[in-house]
Amino acid sequence: MTAQDYDSHRPHPEDAGHLGAAGRPVRGRPEAAVTAEARGAVLRLCAPDGRPLVSVEAPLLVQIPGEAERLLGRDLPVPFWWTEA
């Protein structure tokens, strides 16, 4: 299995309810557990053996014009919230 990065660009940050939904049982993996890393800045959904399945980083506010172009190769209006999984 290979790792993949996903990111979200939103005008508002993800709320705790959206991020906390990662703690709900995953179809086919009801025994999965959620842990917090980096002083709570990363939520990690783990398999019962402790193997990470997905990590969701805390949202970051991007306010610098041109930063989306530098990171993504396309421009976005600022400010926007960047969430990475």
Distance bins in CASP14 RR format, pairs under 12 A and 6 or more apart:
PFRMAT RR
TARGET T0000
AUTHOR 0000-0000-0000
RMODE 2
METHOD distances of the structure
MODEL  1
1 47 0 0 0 0 0 1 0 0 0 0 0
1 51 0 0 0 0 0 1 0 0 0 0 0
1 52 0 0 0 0 0 1 0 0 0 0 0
1 53 0 0 0 0 1 0 0 0 0 0 0
1 54 0 0 0 0 0 1 0 0 0 0 0
3 52 0 0 0 0 1 0 0 0 0 0 0
3 53 0 0 0 0 0 1 0 0 0 0 0
3 54 0 0 0 0 1 0 0 0 0 0 0
3 55 0 0 0 0 1 0 0 0 0 0 0
3 85 0 0 0 0 0 1 0 0 0 0 0
4 53 0 0 0 0 0 1 0 0 0 0 0
4 54 0 0 0 0 1 0 0 0 0 0 0
4 55 0 0 0 0 0 1 0 0 0 0 0
4 84 0 0 0 0 0 1 0 0 0 0 0
4 85 0 0 0 0 1 0 0 0 0 0 0
5 54 0 0 0 0 0 1 0 0 0 0 0
5 55 0 0 0 0 0 1 0 0 0 0 0
5 56 0 0 0 0 0 1 0 0 0 0 0
5 57 0 0 0 0 0 1 0 0 0 0 0
5 71 0 0 0 0 0 1 0 0 0 0 0
5 72 0 0 0 0 0 1 0 0 0 0 0
5 82 0 0 0 0 0 1 0 0 0 0 0
5 83 0 0 0 0 0 1 0 0 0 0 0
5 84 1 0 0 1 0 0 0 0 0 0 0
5 85 1 0 0 1 0 0 0 0 0 0 0
6 54 0 0 0 0 1 0 0 0 0 0 0
6 55 0 0 0 0 0 1 0 0 0 0 0
6 56 0 0 0 0 1 0 0 0 0 0 0
6 57 0 0 0 0 0 1 0 0 0 0 0
6 82 0 0 0 0 0 1 0 0 0 0 0
6 83 0 0 0 0 1 0 0 0 0 0 0
6 84 1 0 0 1 0 0 0 0 0 0 0
6 85 1 0 1 0 0 0 0 0 0 0 0
7 14 0 0 0 0 0 1 0 0 0 0 0
7 56 0 0 0 0 0 1 0 0 0 0 0
7 57 0 0 0 0 1 0 0 0 0 0 0
7 59 0 0 0 0 0 1 0 0 0 0 0
7 60 0 0 0 0 0 1 0 0 0 0 0
7 62 0 0 0 0 0 1 0 0 0 0 0
7 68 0 0 0 0 0 1 0 0 0 0 0
7 71 0 0 0 0 1 0 0 0 0 0 0
7 72 0 0 0 0 1 0 0 0 0 0 0
7 76 0 0 0 0 0 1 0 0 0 0 0
7 80 0 0 0 0 0 1 0 0 0 0 0
7 81 0 0 0 0 0 1 0 0 0 0 0
7 82 1 0 0 1 0 0 0 0 0 0 0
7 83 1 0 0 1 0 0 0 0 0 0 0
7 84 1 0 1 0 0 0 0 0 0 0 0
7 85 1 0 0 1 0 0 0 0 0 0 0
8 14 1 0 0 1 0 0 0 0 0 0 0
8 18 0 0 0 0 1 0 0 0 0 0 0
8 19 0 0 0 0 0 1 0 0 0 0 0
8 56 0 0 0 0 1 0 0 0 0 0 0
8 57 0 0 0 0 0 1 0 0 0 0 0
8 59 0 0 0 0 1 0 0 0 0 0 0
8 60 0 0 0 0 0 1 0 0 0 0 0
8 62 0 0 0 0 0 1 0 0 0 0 0
8 72 0 0 0 0 0 1 0 0 0 0 0
8 76 0 0 0 0 0 1 0 0 0 0 0
8 80 0 0 0 0 1 0 0 0 0 0 0
8 81 1 0 0 1 0 0 0 0 0 0 0
8 82 1 0 0 1 0 0 0 0 0 0 0
8 83 1 0 1 0 0 0 0 0 0 0 0
8 84 1 0 0 1 0 0 0 0 0 0 0
8 85 1 0 0 1 0 0 0 0 0 0 0
9 59 0 0 0 0 0 1 0 0 0 0 0
9 60 0 0 0 0 0 1 0 0 0 0 0
9 61 0 0 0 0 0 1 0 0 0 0 0
9 62 0 0 0 0 1 0 0 0 0 0 0
9 67 0 0 0 0 0 1 0 0 0 0 0
9 68 1 0 0 1 0 0 0 0 0 0 0
9 71 0 0 0 0 1 0 0 0 0 0 0
9 72 0 0 0 0 1 0 0 0 0 0 0
9 74 0 0 0 0 1 0 0 0 0 0 0
9 75 0 0 0 0 0 1 0 0 0 0 0
9 76 1 0 1 0 0 0 0 0 0 0 0
9 77 0 0 0 0 1 0 0 0 0 0 0
9 78 0 0 0 0 0 1 0 0 0 0 0
9 79 0 0 0 0 0 1 0 0 0 0 0
9 80 1 0 1 0 0 0 0 0 0 0 0
9 81 1 0 0 1 0 0 0 0 0 0 0
9 82 1 0 0 1 0 0 0 0 0 0 0
9 83 0 0 0 0 1 0 0 0 0 0 0
9 84 0 0 0 0 0 1 0 0 0 0 0
10 18 0 0 0 0 1 0 0 0 0 0 0
10 59 0 0 0 0 1 0 0 0 0 0 0
10 60 0 0 0 0 0 1 0 0 0 0 0
10 61 0 0 0 0 0 1 0 0 0 0 0
10 62 0 0 0 0 0 1 0 0 0 0 0
10 76 0 0 0 0 0 1 0 0 0 0 0
10 77 0 0 0 0 0 1 0 0 0 0 0
10 79 0 0 0 0 0 1 0 0 0 0 0
10 80 1 0 0 1 0 0 0 0 0 0 0
10 81 1 0 1 0 0 0 0 0 0 0 0
10 82 0 0 0 0 1 0 0 0 0 0 0
10 83 1 0 0 1 0 0 0 0 0 0 0
11 59 0 0 0 0 0 1 0 0 0 0 0
11 61 0 0 0 0 0 1 0 0 0 0 0
11 62 0 0 0 0 0 1 0 0 0 0 0
11 76 0 0 0 0 1 0 0 0 0 0 0
11 77 0 0 0 0 1 0 0 0 0 0 0
11 78 0 0 0 0 0 1 0 0 0 0 0
11 79 1 0 0 1 0 0 0 0 0 0 0
11 80 1 0 0 1 0 0 0 0 0 0 0
11 81 1 0 0 1 0 0 0 0 0 0 0
11 82 0 0 0 0 0 1 0 0 0 0 0
12 18 0 0 0 0 0 1 0 0 0 0 0
12 59 0 0 0 0 1 0 0 0 0 0 0
12 61 0 0 0 0 0 1 0 0 0 0 0
12 79 0 0 0 0 1 0 0 0 0 0 0
12 80 0 0 0 0 1 0 0 0 0 0 0
12 81 1 0 0 1 0 0 0 0 0 0 0
12 83 0 0 0 0 0 1 0 0 0 0 0
13 19 0 0 0 0 1 0 0 0 0 0 0
13 57 0 0 0 0 0 1 0 0 0 0 0
13 58 0 0 0 0 1 0 0 0 0 0 0
13 59 1 0 1 0 0 0 0 0 0 0 0
13 60 0 0 0 0 1 0 0 0 0 0 0
13 61 1 0 0 1 0 0 0 0 0 0 0
13 62 0 0 0 0 0 1 0 0 0 0 0
13 79 0 0 0 0 0 1 0 0 0 0 0
13 80 0 0 0 0 1 0 0 0 0 0 0
13 81 1 0 1 0 0 0 0 0 0 0 0
13 82 0 0 0 0 1 0 0 0 0 0 0
13 83 1 0 0 1 0 0 0 0 0 0 0
14 20 0 0 0 0 1 0 0 0 0 0 0
14 21 0 0 0 0 1 0 0 0 0 0 0
14 22 0 0 0 0 0 1 0 0 0 0 0
14 43 0 0 0 0 0 1 0 0 0 0 0
14 56 0 0 0 0 1 0 0 0 0 0 0
14 57 0 0 0 0 0 1 0 0 0 0 0
14 58 0 0 0 0 1 0 0 0 0 0 0
14 59 1 0 1 0 0 0 0 0 0 0 0
14 60 0 0 0 0 0 1 0 0 0 0 0
14 61 0 0 0 0 0 1 0 0 0 0 0
14 81 1 0 0 1 0 0 0 0 0 0 0
14 82 0 0 0 0 0 1 0 0 0 0 0
14 83 1 0 1 0 0 0 0 0 0 0 0
14 84 0 0 0 0 0 1 0 0 0 0 0
14 85 0 0 0 0 0 1 0 0 0 0 0
15 21 0 0 0 0 0 1 0 0 0 0 0
15 59 0 0 0 0 1 0 0 0 0 0 0
15 81 0 0 0 0 0 1 0 0 0 0 0
15 83 0 0 0 0 0 1 0 0 0 0 0
16 22 0 0 0 0 0 1 0 0 0 0 0
16 23 0 0 0 0 0 1 0 0 0 0 0
16 40 0 0 0 0 0 1 0 0 0 0 0
16 43 0 0 0 0 0 1 0 0 0 0 0
16 56 0 0 0 0 0 1 0 0 0 0 0
16 58 0 0 0 0 0 1 0 0 0 0 0
16 59 0 0 0 0 0 1 0 0 0 0 0
17 23 0 0 0 0 1 0 0 0 0 0 0
17 24 0 0 0 0 0 1 0 0 0 0 0
17 43 0 0 0 0 0 1 0 0 0 0 0
17 56 0 0 0 0 0 1 0 0 0 0 0
18 24 0 0 0 0 0 1 0 0 0 0 0
18 43 0 0 0 0 0 1 0 0 0 0 0
18 56 0 0 0 0 1 0 0 0 0 0 0
18 59 0 0 0 0 1 0 0 0 0 0 0
18 81 0 0 0 0 0 1 0 0 0 0 0
18 83 0 0 0 0 1 0 0 0 0 0 0
18 85 0 0 0 0 0 1 0 0 0 0 0
19 34 0 0 0 0 1 0 0 0 0 0 0
19 36 0 0 0 0 0 1 0 0 0 0 0
19 40 0 0 0 0 0 1 0 0 0 0 0
19 41 0 0 0 0 0 1 0 0 0 0 0
19 42 0 0 0 0 0 1 0 0 0 0 0
19 43 1 0 0 1 0 0 0 0 0 0 0
19 44 0 0 0 0 0 1 0 0 0 0 0
19 45 0 0 0 0 0 1 0 0 0 0 0
19 54 0 0 0 0 0 1 0 0 0 0 0
19 55 0 0 0 0 0 1 0 0 0 0 0
19 56 1 0 0 1 0 0 0 0 0 0 0
19 57 0 0 0 0 1 0 0 0 0 0 0
19 58 0 0 0 0 1 0 0 0 0 0 0
19 59 0 0 0 0 1 0 0 0 0 0 0
19 81 0 0 0 0 0 1 0 0 0 0 0
19 83 0 0 0 0 1 0 0 0 0 0 0
19 85 0 0 0 0 1 0 0 0 0 0 0
20 34 1 0 0 1 0 0 0 0 0 0 0
20 36 0 0 0 0 0 1 0 0 0 0 0
20 43 1 0 0 1 0 0 0 0 0 0 0
20 45 0 0 0 0 0 1 0 0 0 0 0
20 56 0 0 0 0 1 0 0 0 0 0 0
21 34 0 0 0 0 0 1 0 0 0 0 0
21 43 0 0 0 0 0 1 0 0 0 0 0
21 45 0 0 0 0 0 1 0 0 0 0 0
21 54 0 0 0 0 0 1 0 0 0 0 0
21 56 0 0 0 0 0 1 0 0 0 0 0
22 29 0 0 0 0 0 1 0 0 0 0 0
22 32 0 0 0 0 1 0 0 0 0 0 0
22 33 0 0 0 0 0 1 0 0 0 0 0
22 34 1 0 0 1 0 0 0 0 0 0 0
22 35 0 0 0 0 0 1 0 0 0 0 0
22 36 0 0 0 0 0 1 0 0 0 0 0
22 42 0 0 0 0 0 1 0 0 0 0 0
22 43 1 0 1 0 0 0 0 0 0 0 0
22 44 0 0 0 0 1 0 0 0 0 0 0
22 45 1 0 1 0 0 0 0 0 0 0 0
22 46 0 0 0 0 0 1 0 0 0 0 0
22 52 0 0 0 0 0 1 0 0 0 0 0
22 53 0 0 0 0 1 0 0 0 0 0 0
22 54 1 0 0 1 0 0 0 0 0 0 0
22 55 0 0 0 0 1 0 0 0 0 0 0
22 56 1 0 1 0 0 0 0 0 0 0 0
22 57 0 0 0 0 0 1 0 0 0 0 0
22 83 0 0 0 0 0 1 0 0 0 0 0
22 85 0 0 0 0 1 0 0 0 0 0 0
23 29 0 0 0 0 0 1 0 0 0 0 0
23 30 0 0 0 0 0 1 0 0 0 0 0
23 31 0 0 0 0 0 1 0 0 0 0 0
23 32 1 0 0 1 0 0 0 0 0 0 0
23 33 0 0 0 0 1 0 0 0 0 0 0
23 34 1 0 1 0 0 0 0 0 0 0 0
23 35 0 0 0 0 0 1 0 0 0 0 0
23 36 0 0 0 0 0 1 0 0 0 0 0
23 43 1 0 0 1 0 0 0 0 0 0 0
23 44 0 0 0 0 0 1 0 0 0 0 0
23 45 1 0 0 1 0 0 0 0 0 0 0
23 46 0 0 0 0 0 1 0 0 0 0 0
23 53 0 0 0 0 0 1 0 0 0 0 0
23 54 0 0 0 0 0 1 0 0 0 0 0
23 56 0 0 0 0 0 1 0 0 0 0 0
24 30 0 0 0 0 1 0 0 0 0 0 0
24 32 0 0 0 0 1 0 0 0 0 0 0
24 33 0 0 0 0 0 1 0 0 0 0 0
24 34 0 0 0 0 1 0 0 0 0 0 0
24 45 0 0 0 0 1 0 0 0 0 0 0
25 31 1 0 0 1 0 0 0 0 0 0 0
25 32 1 0 0 1 0 0 0 0 0 0 0
25 33 0 0 0 0 0 1 0 0 0 0 0
25 34 0 0 0 0 0 1 0 0 0 0 0
25 45 0 0 0 0 0 1 0 0 0 0 0
25 48 0 0 0 0 0 1 0 0 0 0 0
26 32 1 0 1 0 0 0 0 0 0 0 0
26 33 0 0 0 0 0 1 0 0 0 0 0
26 34 0 0 0 0 0 1 0 0 0 0 0
26 45 1 0 0 1 0 0 0 0 0 0 0
26 46 0 0 0 0 0 1 0 0 0 0 0
26 47 0 0 0 0 1 0 0 0 0 0 0
26 48 0 0 0 0 0 1 0 0 0 0 0
26 53 1 0 0 1 0 0 0 0 0 0 0
26 54 0 0 0 0 1 0 0 0 0 0 0
28 47 0 0 0 0 0 1 0 0 0 0 0
28 48 0 0 0 0 0 1 0 0 0 0 0
28 53 0 0 0 0 0 1 0 0 0 0 0
29 45 0 0 0 0 1 0 0 0 0 0 0
29 46 0 0 0 0 1 0 0 0 0 0 0
29 47 1 0 0 1 0 0 0 0 0 0 0
29 48 0 0 0 0 1 0 0 0 0 0 0
29 49 0 0 0 0 0 1 0 0 0 0 0
29 50 0 0 0 0 0 1 0 0 0 0 0
29 51 0 0 0 0 0 1 0 0 0 0 0
29 53 1 0 0 1 0 0 0 0 0 0 0
29 54 0 0 0 0 0 1 0 0 0 0 0
30 47 0 0 0 0 0 1 0 0 0 0 0
30 48 0 0 0 0 1 0 0 0 0 0 0
31 45 0 0 0 0 0 1 0 0 0 0 0
31 46 0 0 0 0 1 0 0 0 0 0 0
31 47 0 0 0 0 1 0 0 0 0 0 0
31 48 1 0 1 0 0 0 0 0 0 0 0
31 49 0 0 0 0 0 1 0 0 0 0 0
31 50 0 0 0 0 0 1 0 0 0 0 0
31 53 0 0 0 0 0 1 0 0 0 0 0
32 44 0 0 0 0 0 1 0 0 0 0 0
32 45 1 0 1 0 0 0 0 0 0 0 0
32 46 1 0 0 1 0 0 0 0 0 0 0
32 47 1 0 0 1 0 0 0 0 0 0 0
32 48 1 0 0 1 0 0 0 0 0 0 0
32 49 0 0 0 0 0 1 0 0 0 0 0
32 50 0 0 0 0 1 0 0 0 0 0 0
32 51 0 0 0 0 0 1 0 0 0 0 0
32 52 0 0 0 0 0 1 0 0 0 0 0
32 53 1 0 0 1 0 0 0 0 0 0 0
32 54 0 0 0 0 1 0 0 0 0 0 0
33 43 0 0 0 0 0 1 0 0 0 0 0
33 44 0 0 0 0 1 0 0 0 0 0 0
33 45 1 0 0 1 0 0 0 0 0 0 0
33 46 1 0 1 0 0 0 0 0 0 0 0
33 47 0 0 0 0 1 0 0 0 0 0 0
33 48 1 0 0 1 0 0 0 0 0 0 0
33 49 0 0 0 0 0 1 0 0 0 0 0
33 50 1 0 0 1 0 0 0 0 0 0 0
33 51 0 0 0 0 0 1 0 0 0 0 0
33 52 0 0 0 0 0 1 0 0 0 0 0
33 53 0 0 0 0 1 0 0 0 0 0 0
34 40 0 0 0 0 0 1 0 0 0 0 0
34 42 0 0 0 0 0 1 0 0 0 0 0
34 43 1 0 0 1 0 0 0 0 0 0 0
34 44 1 0 0 1 0 0 0 0 0 0 0
34 45 1 0 1 0 0 0 0 0 0 0 0
34 46 1 0 0 1 0 0 0 0 0 0 0
34 47 0 0 0 0 0 1 0 0 0 0 0
34 50 0 0 0 0 0 1 0 0 0 0 0
34 52 0 0 0 0 0 1 0 0 0 0 0
34 53 0 0 0 0 0 1 0 0 0 0 0
34 54 0 0 0 0 1 0 0 0 0 0 0
34 55 0 0 0 0 0 1 0 0 0 0 0
34 56 0 0 0 0 1 0 0 0 0 0 0
35 42 0 0 0 0 1 0 0 0 0 0 0
35 43 1 0 0 1 0 0 0 0 0 0 0
35 44 1 0 1 0 0 0 0 0 0 0 0
35 45 0 0 0 0 1 0 0 0 0 0 0
35 46 1 0 1 0 0 0 0 0 0 0 0
35 47 0 0 0 0 0 1 0 0 0 0 0
35 50 0 0 0 0 1 0 0 0 0 0 0
35 51 0 0 0 0 0 1 0 0 0 0 0
35 52 0 0 0 0 1 0 0 0 0 0 0
35 53 0 0 0 0 0 1 0 0 0 0 0
35 54 0 0 0 0 0 1 0 0 0 0 0
35 55 0 0 0 0 1 0 0 0 0 0 0
35 56 0 0 0 0 0 1 0 0 0 0 0
36 42 1 0 0 1 0 0 0 0 0 0 0
36 43 1 0 0 1 0 0 0 0 0 0 0
36 44 1 0 0 1 0 0 0 0 0 0 0
36 45 0 0 0 0 0 1 0 0 0 0 0
36 46 0 0 0 0 0 1 0 0 0 0 0
36 55 0 0 0 0 0 1 0 0 0 0 0
36 56 0 0 0 0 0 1 0 0 0 0 0
36 57 0 0 0 0 0 1 0 0 0 0 0
36 58 0 0 0 0 0 1 0 0 0 0 0
37 43 1 0 0 1 0 0 0 0 0 0 0
37 44 1 0 1 0 0 0 0 0 0 0 0
37 45 0 0 0 0 0 1 0 0 0 0 0
37 46 0 0 0 0 0 1 0 0 0 0 0
37 52 0 0 0 0 1 0 0 0 0 0 0
37 55 1 0 0 1 0 0 0 0 0 0 0
37 56 0 0 0 0 0 1 0 0 0 0 0
37 57 0 0 0 0 1 0 0 0 0 0 0
37 58 0 0 0 0 0 1 0 0 0 0 0
38 44 0 0 0 0 1 0 0 0 0 0 0
38 55 0 0 0 0 1 0 0 0 0 0 0
38 56 0 0 0 0 0 1 0 0 0 0 0
38 57 0 0 0 0 1 0 0 0 0 0 0
38 58 0 0 0 0 1 0 0 0 0 0 0
39 58 0 0 0 0 1 0 0 0 0 0 0
40 55 0 0 0 0 0 1 0 0 0 0 0
40 56 0 0 0 0 0 1 0 0 0 0 0
40 57 0 0 0 0 1 0 0 0 0 0 0
40 58 1 0 0 1 0 0 0 0 0 0 0
41 55 0 0 0 0 0 1 0 0 0 0 0
41 56 0 0 0 0 1 0 0 0 0 0 0
41 57 1 0 0 1 0 0 0 0 0 0 0
41 58 1 0 1 0 0 0 0 0 0 0 0
41 59 0 0 0 0 0 1 0 0 0 0 0
41 60 0 0 0 0 1 0 0 0 0 0 0
41 83 0 0 0 0 0 1 0 0 0 0 0
41 84 0 0 0 0 0 1 0 0 0 0 0
42 52 0 0 0 0 1 0 0 0 0 0 0
42 54 0 0 0 0 0 1 0 0 0 0 0
42 55 1 0 1 0 0 0 0 0 0 0 0
42 56 1 0 0 1 0 0 0 0 0 0 0
42 57 1 0 1 0 0 0 0 0 0 0 0
42 58 1 0 0 1 0 0 0 0 0 0 0
42 59 0 0 0 0 0 1 0 0 0 0 0
42 83 0 0 0 0 0 1 0 0 0 0 0
42 84 0 0 0 0 1 0 0 0 0 0 0
42 85 0 0 0 0 1 0 0 0 0 0 0
43 52 0 0 0 0 0 1 0 0 0 0 0
43 53 0 0 0 0 0 1 0 0 0 0 0
43 54 0 0 0 0 1 0 0 0 0 0 0
43 55 1 0 0 1 0 0 0 0 0 0 0
43 56 1 0 1 0 0 0 0 0 0 0 0
43 57 0 0 0 0 1 0 0 0 0 0 0
43 58 0 0 0 0 1 0 0 0 0 0 0
43 59 0 0 0 0 0 1 0 0 0 0 0
43 83 0 0 0 0 0 1 0 0 0 0 0
43 84 0 0 0 0 0 1 0 0 0 0 0
43 85 0 0 0 0 1 0 0 0 0 0 0
44 50 0 0 0 0 1 0 0 0 0 0 0
44 51 0 0 0 0 0 1 0 0 0 0 0
44 52 1 0 1 0 0 0 0 0 0 0 0
44 53 0 0 0 0 1 0 0 0 0 0 0
44 54 1 0 0 1 0 0 0 0 0 0 0
44 55 1 0 1 0 0 0 0 0 0 0 0
44 56 1 0 0 1 0 0 0 0 0 0 0
44 57 0 0 0 0 0 1 0 0 0 0 0
44 85 0 0 0 0 0 1 0 0 0 0 0
45 51 0 0 0 0 0 1 0 0 0 0 0
45 52 1 0 0 1 0 0 0 0 0 0 0
45 53 1 0 1 0 0 0 0 0 0 0 0
45 54 1 0 1 0 0 0 0 0 0 0 0
45 55 1 0 0 1 0 0 0 0 0 0 0
45 56 0 0 0 0 1 0 0 0 0 0 0
45 85 0 0 0 0 1 0 0 0 0 0 0
46 52 1 0 1 0 0 0 0 0 0 0 0
46 53 1 0 0 1 0 0 0 0 0 0 0
46 54 0 0 0 0 1 0 0 0 0 0 0
46 55 0 0 0 0 1 0 0 0 0 0 0
47 53 1 0 1 0 0 0 0 0 0 0 0
47 54 0 0 0 0 0 1 0 0 0 0 0
52 85 0 0 0 0 0 1 0 0 0 0 0
53 85 0 0 0 0 0 1 0 0 0 0 0
54 84 0 0 0 0 0 1 0 0 0 0 0
54 85 1 0 1 0 0 0 0 0 0 0 0
55 83 0 0 0 0 0 1 0 0 0 0 0
55 84 0 0 0 0 1 0 0 0 0 0 0
55 85 1 0 0 1 0 0 0 0 0 0 0
56 83 1 0 0 1 0 0 0 0 0 0 0
56 84 1 0 0 1 0 0 0 0 0 0 0
56 85 1 0 1 0 0 0 0 0 0 0 0
57 81 0 0 0 0 0 1 0 0 0 0 0
57 82 0 0 0 0 1 0 0 0 0 0 0
57 83 1 0 0 1 0 0 0 0 0 0 0
57 84 1 0 1 0 0 0 0 0 0 0 0
57 85 1 0 0 1 0 0 0 0 0 0 0
58 81 0 0 0 0 0 1 0 0 0 0 0
58 82 0 0 0 0 0 1 0 0 0 0 0
58 83 1 0 0 1 0 0 0 0 0 0 0
58 84 0 0 0 0 1 0 0 0 0 0 0
58 85 0 0 0 0 0 1 0 0 0 0 0
59 79 0 0 0 0 0 1 0 0 0 0 0
59 80 0 0 0 0 1 0 0 0 0 0 0
59 81 1 0 1 0 0 0 0 0 0 0 0
59 82 1 0 0 1 0 0 0 0 0 0 0
59 83 1 0 1 0 0 0 0 0 0 0 0
59 84 0 0 0 0 1 0 0 0 0 0 0
59 85 0 0 0 0 0 1 0 0 0 0 0
60 67 0 0 0 0 0 1 0 0 0 0 0
60 71 0 0 0 0 0 1 0 0 0 0 0
60 79 0 0 0 0 0 1 0 0 0 0 0
60 80 0 0 0 0 1 0 0 0 0 0 0
60 81 1 0 0 1 0 0 0 0 0 0 0
60 82 1 0 1 0 0 0 0 0 0 0 0
60 83 1 0 0 1 0 0 0 0 0 0 0
60 84 0 0 0 0 1 0 0 0 0 0 0
61 67 0 0 0 0 0 1 0 0 0 0 0
61 78 0 0 0 0 1 0 0 0 0 0 0
61 79 1 0 1 0 0 0 0 0 0 0 0
61 80 1 0 0 1 0 0 0 0 0 0 0
61 81 1 0 1 0 0 0 0 0 0 0 0
61 82 1 0 0 1 0 0 0 0 0 0 0
61 83 0 0 0 0 0 1 0 0 0 0 0
62 68 1 0 0 1 0 0 0 0 0 0 0
62 69 0 0 0 0 0 1 0 0 0 0 0
62 70 0 0 0 0 0 1 0 0 0 0 0
62 71 0 0 0 0 1 0 0 0 0 0 0
62 72 0 0 0 0 0 1 0 0 0 0 0
62 75 0 0 0 0 0 1 0 0 0 0 0
62 76 0 0 0 0 1 0 0 0 0 0 0
62 77 0 0 0 0 0 1 0 0 0 0 0
62 78 1 0 0 1 0 0 0 0 0 0 0
62 79 1 0 0 1 0 0 0 0 0 0 0
62 80 1 0 1 0 0 0 0 0 0 0 0
62 81 1 0 0 1 0 0 0 0 0 0 0
62 82 1 0 1 0 0 0 0 0 0 0 0
62 83 0 0 0 0 0 1 0 0 0 0 0
62 84 0 0 0 0 0 1 0 0 0 0 0
63 76 0 0 0 0 0 1 0 0 0 0 0
63 77 0 0 0 0 0 1 0 0 0 0 0
63 78 1 0 1 0 0 0 0 0 0 0 0
63 79 1 0 1 0 0 0 0 0 0 0 0
63 80 0 0 0 0 1 0 0 0 0 0 0
63 81 0 0 0 0 0 1 0 0 0 0 0
63 82 0 0 0 0 0 1 0 0 0 0 0
64 70 0 0 0 0 1 0 0 0 0 0 0
64 71 0 0 0 0 0 1 0 0 0 0 0
64 75 0 0 0 0 0 1 0 0 0 0 0
64 76 0 0 0 0 0 1 0 0 0 0 0
64 78 1 0 0 1 0 0 0 0 0 0 0
64 79 0 0 0 0 1 0 0 0 0 0 0
64 80 0 0 0 0 0 1 0 0 0 0 0
64 82 0 0 0 0 0 1 0 0 0 0 0
65 75 0 0 0 0 1 0 0 0 0 0 0
65 76 0 0 0 0 1 0 0 0 0 0 0
65 77 0 0 0 0 1 0 0 0 0 0 0
65 78 1 0 1 0 0 0 0 0 0 0 0
65 79 0 0 0 0 1 0 0 0 0 0 0
65 80 0 0 0 0 0 1 0 0 0 0 0
66 72 0 0 0 0 1 0 0 0 0 0 0
66 73 0 0 0 0 1 0 0 0 0 0 0
66 74 0 0 0 0 0 1 0 0 0 0 0
66 75 1 0 0 1 0 0 0 0 0 0 0
66 76 0 0 0 0 1 0 0 0 0 0 0
66 77 0 0 0 0 0 1 0 0 0 0 0
66 78 1 0 0 1 0 0 0 0 0 0 0
66 79 0 0 0 0 0 1 0 0 0 0 0
66 80 0 0 0 0 0 1 0 0 0 0 0
67 73 0 0 0 0 0 1 0 0 0 0 0
67 74 0 0 0 0 0 1 0 0 0 0 0
67 75 0 0 0 0 1 0 0 0 0 0 0
67 76 0 0 0 0 1 0 0 0 0 0 0
67 77 0 0 0 0 0 1 0 0 0 0 0
67 78 1 0 0 1 0 0 0 0 0 0 0
67 79 0 0 0 0 0 1 0 0 0 0 0
67 80 0 0 0 0 1 0 0 0 0 0 0
67 82 0 0 0 0 1 0 0 0 0 0 0
68 74 1 0 0 1 0 0 0 0 0 0 0
68 75 1 0 1 0 0 0 0 0 0 0 0
68 76 1 1 0 0 0 0 0 0 0 0 0
68 77 0 0 0 0 1 0 0 0 0 0 0
68 78 1 0 0 1 0 0 0 0 0 0 0
68 79 0 0 0 0 0 1 0 0 0 0 0
68 80 1 0 0 1 0 0 0 0 0 0 0
68 81 0 0 0 0 0 1 0 0 0 0 0
68 82 0 0 0 0 1 0 0 0 0 0 0
69 75 1 0 1 0 0 0 0 0 0 0 0
69 76 0 0 0 0 1 0 0 0 0 0 0
69 77 0 0 0 0 0 1 0 0 0 0 0
69 78 0 0 0 0 0 1 0 0 0 0 0
70 76 0 0 0 0 0 1 0 0 0 0 0
71 80 0 0 0 0 0 1 0 0 0 0 0
71 82 0 0 0 0 1 0 0 0 0 0 0
71 84 0 0 0 0 0 1 0 0 0 0 0
72 80 0 0 0 0 0 1 0 0 0 0 0
72 82 0 0 0 0 1 0 0 0 0 0 0
72 84 0 0 0 0 0 1 0 0 0 0 0
76 82 0 0 0 0 1 0 0 0 0 0 0
END
